[in-house]
């Protein structure tokens, strides 16, 4: 036992010492803020005034601060939490998924509770750079980023090469420090608010990690069998956490040929769209659209009503830039989790990049006036009607998603679920563009044509050569609930890696041995 205690002290003393200091520092700050200690108030005001004077009037600097502060904002935190938990569930890392959810949600609840108990108002500066509501102490961005990026660090540390672990940790710490600085520079938090958020986040992260490891391993930290914290939160499921195997099939099997094919098809699609646009414009820019084209827009505009206005507003968000970006940020990582390959990300990136460039080139080379009807979005560019960018982007996204699902499984229910958005989303977005009076029917059809042709070539260049493609699992591979399962266990390659389509293996220990049974639900 003394030897074990000595090893435990050597490995964990620093972590426990930092946790104790963080807890003491937070308690001290809480007391000083509640008692309105004058030296602390003076220091807070001095820092707030200095940073406000430094950035006030600097449009570039303020813009950068607003972008960087979103690294700790609620949308990013919810995205990391939601996608991360789904990633762990797909990889069957139930313990990690539970810990990530509890740690993140617990940090949010703890922040809200302390804010209510302290009730400190936000700073008042000479030149407000951002408008925020709610209480000031502690900084929710600082606390949330500390917990979220701390969880990412502890969870994924085992799959990072040892020589890169200091850099990985440095990036996580830099992100947390950057978020805290932006909150002070924007004048929405005092220095003590940010320090309290960091300290409370460290305490909650450490306590939740210790509780998880105790529950996971079923023994005190100094007992034999529990790996050091420096090896990560849970080193056992390394295979399940690694995005792709160390040896895997390339996302673009023939990159040079793929680049040529993409370029040739891109030029052909651009030429096709240009020719269609010339036909639709008729004699020139002032020519009126065909009767069926104008009739479709007028009919959609005549259907306007309160409930359709609300539905169209929702569809516009889904088919607009926020919806497309959000969808790609969710589908891409989850596609990698299922496929154990970078191909889903490459497919999405090629699809959306090609769609955007084709849309921009076509609208600039062949400007077409928008319909002559009352528009719900009068601020749009007047001569950018052909083709519909919303329809093209939404169609690319749902088609790429369907390709990812069809490559990953033979389960008919999952494939049906992937086909439903392909059938529903493009018509819904197309009708919304007609309903808003910003596109002709031909613009909508051209957007679908653009997306279909471009996704087809993206599918072609990202396919694996015949004989290298792993067959997707049969319907019998799905569990009793019909949930998607990754592909069958592949034969190991000589180097020990696996090709695309490899099934998810149960986690093994950091020494390569199979994990011993552990206590758990």
HUDA-V324607 format. One record per backbone hydrogen bond with DSSP energy under -1.0 kcal/mol. NH is the residue of the N-H (numbers start at 1). CO is the residue of the C=O. Records with the same first field share a line. If there is no record, write none. Layout:
# HUDA-V324607
NH = CO, CO
This chain:
# HUDA-V324607
5 = 1
6 = 2
7 = 3
8 = 4
9 = 5
10 = 6
11 = 7
12 = 8
13 = 9
16 = 12
17 = 13
18 = 14
19 = 15
20 = 16
21 = 17
22 = 18
23 = 19
24 = 20
25 = 21
26 = 22
27 = 23
28 = 24
29 = 25
30 = 26
31 = 27
32 = 28
33 = 29
34 = 30
35 = 31
37 = 32
41 = 37
42 = 38
43 = 39
44 = 40
45 = 41
46 = 42
47 = 43
48 = 44
49 = 45
50 = 46
51 = 47
52 = 48
53 = 49
54 = 50
55 = 51
56 = 52
58 = 55
59 = 57
62 = 58
63 = 59
64 = 60
65 = 61
66 = 62
67 = 63
68 = 64
69 = 65
71 = 68
72 = 69
73 = 70
77 = 73
78 = 74
79 = 75
80 = 76
81 = 77
82 = 78
83 = 79
84 = 80
85 = 81
86 = 82
87 = 83
88 = 84
89 = 85
90 = 86
91 = 87
92 = 89
93 = 88
94 = 92
97 = 93
98 = 94
99 = 95
100 = 96
101 = 97
102 = 98
103 = 99
104 = 100
105 = 101
106 = 102
107 = 103
108 = 104
109 = 105
110 = 106
111 = 107
112 = 108
113 = 109
114 = 110
115 = 111
116 = 112
117 = 113
118 = 114
119 = 115
136 = 120
139 = 193
143 = 139
144 = 140
145 = 141
146 = 142
147 = 143
148 = 144
149 = 145
150 = 146
151 = 147
152 = 148
153 = 149
154 = 150
155 = 151
156 = 152
160 = 157
164 = 161
168 = 164
169 = 165
170 = 166
171 = 167
172 = 168
173 = 169
174 = 170
175 = 171
176 = 172
177 = 173
178 = 174
179 = 175
180 = 176
181 = 177
182 = 178
183 = 179
184 = 180
185 = 181
186 = 182
187 = 184
188 = 183
194 = 190
195 = 191
196 = 192
197 = 193
198 = 194
199 = 195
200 = 196
201 = 197
202 = 198
203 = 199
204 = 200
205 = 201
206 = 202
207 = 203
208 = 204
209 = 205
210 = 206
211 = 207
212 = 208
213 = 209
214 = 210
215 = 211
216 = 212
217 = 213
218 = 214
223 = 220
226 = 223
231 = 228
232 = 229
233 = 154
241 = 237
242 = 238
258 = 254
259 = 255
260 = 256
261 = 257
262 = 258
263 = 259
264 = 260
265 = 261
266 = 262
267 = 263
268 = 264
269 = 265
270 = 266
271 = 267
272 = 268
273 = 269
274 = 270
275 = 271
276 = 272
277 = 273
278 = 274
279 = 275
280 = 276
281 = 277
282 = 278
284 = 281
287 = 284
294 = 290
295 = 291
296 = 292
297 = 293
298 = 294
299 = 295
300 = 296
301 = 297
302 = 298
304 = 301
309 = 305
310 = 306
311 = 307
312 = 308
313 = 309
314 = 310
315 = 311
316 = 312
317 = 313
318 = 314
319 = 315
323 = 317
324 = 320
325 = 321
326 = 322
327 = 323
328 = 324
329 = 325
330 = 326
331 = 327
332 = 328
334 = 330
335 = 331
336 = 332
337 = 333
338 = 334
339 = 335
340 = 336
346 = 342
347 = 343
348 = 344
349 = 345
350 = 346
351 = 347
352 = 348
353 = 349
354 = 350
355 = 351
356 = 352
357 = 353
358 = 354
359 = 355
360 = 356
361 = 357
362 = 358
363 = 359
364 = 360
365 = 361
366 = 362
370 = 382
373 = 371
376 = 436
380 = 377
385 = 368
388 = 443
392 = 388
393 = 389
394 = 390
395 = 391
396 = 392
397 = 393
398 = 394
399 = 395
400 = 396
401 = 397
402 = 398
403 = 399
404 = 400
405 = 401
406 = 402
407 = 403
408 = 404
409 = 405
410 = 473
415 = 411
416 = 412
417 = 413
418 = 414
419 = 415
420 = 416
423 = 419
424 = 420
425 = 421
428 = 424
429 = 425
430 = 426
431 = 427
432 = 428
433 = 429
434 = 430
435 = 431
436 = 432
438 = 433
444 = 440
445 = 441
446 = 442
447 = 443
448 = 444
449 = 445
450 = 446
451 = 447
452 = 448
453 = 449
454 = 450
455 = 451
456 = 452
457 = 453
458 = 454
459 = 455
460 = 456
461 = 457
462 = 458
468 = 465
477 = 474
478 = 475
482 = 479
493 = 497
496 = 493
498 = 247
501 = 339
502 = 499
503 = 488
509 = 513
512 = 509
